[in-house]
Amino acid sequence: MASMKQESEGKRPSGVGQAGKPLFQSKAALSTSALAWKGQKDTRVPFSILTPQDVSAIDKTHSAVLFVGDVPVSEEGWLVSRVRTGKIPDAVKGAHPNSCPCCTSFSALGQAMAVLFQERAKGLCEYFTNLIIICSAENKTLVQENLARDNLVIGFYGLKAVSSRFSCQS
C-alpha cells in the first residue's frame, strides 16, 4: 500500500486526455451571453449600442442605423436608417429562463430590428453588414436588457465588443 501512495504522489493531472487532446477548454469566448457577437465565424449581423457622441469614428457606408428614443437624428451618410422614437420600456422579466417561448416579450425595439433584418434579406433595403443603435447614455443599459431577452434579436444580431468592453456598458 505504501508503494501505491508513493507512485501516485507527484503525479498531477496534465489536462491532456488519452488521445492527446486537451480535456479542458483552452480558448474561451469573452462572454457567455447569447447576445454577444462571437467574431467573424458568427453568421449573425454584428451590432453596437452607441451614443450620438460615439458615432464620429463609425464607418457609415456599410452600416444601418437605428435611432432609439429621444436622440438627435442625422440620417446623412448611413446606408440604411430607421428611427424609433418614444420611451424605452423597462425590460420585462419572465417567470422562466430567457429561452422560454411563453415568457418572451417582443419589444418594439426588437420588432424594429427584426423588420430591418427581413428587409435586408428580401432586398427591400440596402444590404448592410453592421447595425448601429444610437440612444442616449442613460438608456444604453435598458436597451441592452431589452435586447438580451428577445430571442428573435439574439438569432439575427450579435452585440459587438468595443474596446474590449461591450458597447452597452458605461
C-alpha positions in Angstrom: 0.0 0.0 0.0 2.8 2.4 0.7 4.2 1.8 -2.7 0.9 2.9 -4.4 0.9 6.1 -2.3 4.4 6.8 -3.4 3.6 6.2 -7.1 0.6 8.5 -7.1 2.4 11.3 -5.3 3.9 13.8 -7.6 1.6 12.8 -10.4 -0.8 15.6 -11.2 -3.4 15.6 -13.9 -1.9 17.0 -17.1 -5.1 18.2 -18.6 -4.4 16.0 -21.7 -6.6 13.0 -22.5 -5.6 9.6 -23.8 -5.9 10.8 -27.4 -3.5 13.7 -26.7 -6.3 16.2 -26.9 -6.9 18.8 -24.1 -9.5 17.8 -21.6 -10.3 21.4 -20.7 -11.3 24.4 -22.8 -8.2 26.4 -23.7 -9.8 29.3 -25.7 -12.9 30.8 -24.1 -15.1 33.4 -25.7 -15.0 36.8 -24.0 -18.6 36.4 -22.9 -21.1 33.6 -22.4 -24.0 35.9 -23.3 -26.1 34.6 -26.1 -26.4 38.2 -27.4 -22.6 38.6 -27.7 -21.2 38.5 -31.2 -18.6 35.7 -31.5 -16.4 37.2 -34.2 -16.0 36.5 -38.0 -17.4 33.0 -37.8 -20.6 34.3 -36.2 -23.2 34.4 -39.1 -25.4 37.0 -37.3 -25.2 40.7 -38.1 -23.0 42.5 -35.6 -24.4 45.5 -33.8 -23.2 48.1 -31.4 -25.1 50.4 -29.0 -23.6 53.9 -29.1 -24.5 57.4 -28.0 -24.6 60.3 -30.6 -21.2 61.4 -29.3 -19.6 58.0 -30.2 -20.7 58.0 -33.8 -17.9 60.1 -35.4 -15.5 57.2 -35.7 -18.0 54.8 -37.3 -17.9 53.7 -41.0 -21.4 54.6 -42.1 -21.1 53.4 -45.7 -21.8 49.7 -44.8 -23.9 50.3 -41.7 -27.6 50.5 -40.9 -28.5 52.8 -38.1 -31.5 52.7 -35.7 -32.1 55.8 -33.7 -33.8 54.9 -30.4 -35.6 57.2 -28.0 -35.1 61.0 -27.9 -31.7 61.4 -29.6 -30.7 63.9 -32.3 -31.3 62.2 -35.7 -28.8 62.6 -38.5 -29.5 60.2 -41.3 -26.8 61.5 -43.6 -24.2 59.0 -44.8 -25.8 55.9 -43.4 -26.5 53.0 -45.8 -29.9 52.4 -44.2 -31.5 54.4 -41.4 -34.6 54.0 -39.2 -36.0 56.0 -36.3 -37.8 54.6 -33.3 -38.9 57.4 -31.0 -40.7 57.4 -27.7 -39.9 55.9 -24.2 -37.9 52.8 -24.0 -39.9 50.4 -21.8 -38.3 48.6 -18.8 -37.1 45.1 -19.6 -39.8 42.6 -18.8 -38.6 39.5 -16.8 -40.5 36.3 -17.3 -41.0 33.6 -14.8 -38.9 31.1 -16.7 -35.4 31.3 -18.3 -34.8 33.7 -21.1 -35.2 30.9 -23.7 -38.7 30.1 -22.7 -41.1 30.9 -25.6 -44.1 31.6 -23.3 -42.1 34.3 -21.4 -40.6 36.0 -24.4 -41.9 39.5 -24.8 -41.2 41.0 -28.1 -40.2 44.6 -27.5 -40.9 47.3 -30.0 -37.2 47.7 -30.5 -36.8 44.0 -31.1 -39.6 44.1 -33.6 -38.0 47.1 -35.4 -34.7 45.1 -35.6 -36.5 42.0 -36.9 -38.3 44.1 -39.6 -35.0 45.6 -40.6 -33.4 42.2 -40.9 -36.3 41.0 -43.0 -36.0 44.0 -45.3 -32.3 43.2 -45.7 -33.0 39.6 -46.5 -35.7 40.4 -49.0 -33.7 43.1 -50.8 -36.1 45.8 -49.7 -33.3 47.9 -48.4 -29.5 48.1 -49.0 -27.5 45.2 -47.8 -25.8 46.3 -44.6 -23.1 44.4 -42.8 -23.3 46.2 -39.4 -26.1 47.7 -37.3 -25.6 50.7 -35.0 -28.2 51.5 -32.4 -27.9 55.1 -31.2 -29.5 56.0 -27.9 -28.8 58.3 -25.0 -26.2 57.3 -22.5 -28.9 56.9 -19.8 -30.7 54.3 -22.0 -27.8 52.1 -23.0 -28.2 49.5 -20.2 -32.0 49.5 -20.7 -31.7 48.9 -24.4 -29.2 46.0 -23.9 -31.5 44.4 -21.2 -34.5 44.6 -23.6 -32.5 43.0 -26.5 -30.9 40.3 -24.3 -34.3 39.0 -23.5 -35.5 39.0 -27.1 -34.8 35.6 -28.7 -35.6 36.8 -32.2 -33.0 39.6 -31.9 -30.4 37.1 -30.5 -31.0 34.9 -33.5 -30.4 37.7 -36.0 -27.9 40.0 -34.3 -24.8 39.8 -32.1 -23.7 42.6 -29.8 -20.2 43.6 -30.9 -17.5 44.4 -28.3 -16.0 47.8 -28.5 -12.5 48.5 -27.0 -12.6 45.1 -25.1 -15.8 46.2 -23.3 -19.3 45.7 -24.5 -20.6 48.8 -26.2 -23.6 49.0 -24.0 -21.8 49.3 -20.7 -20.9 52.8 -19.4 
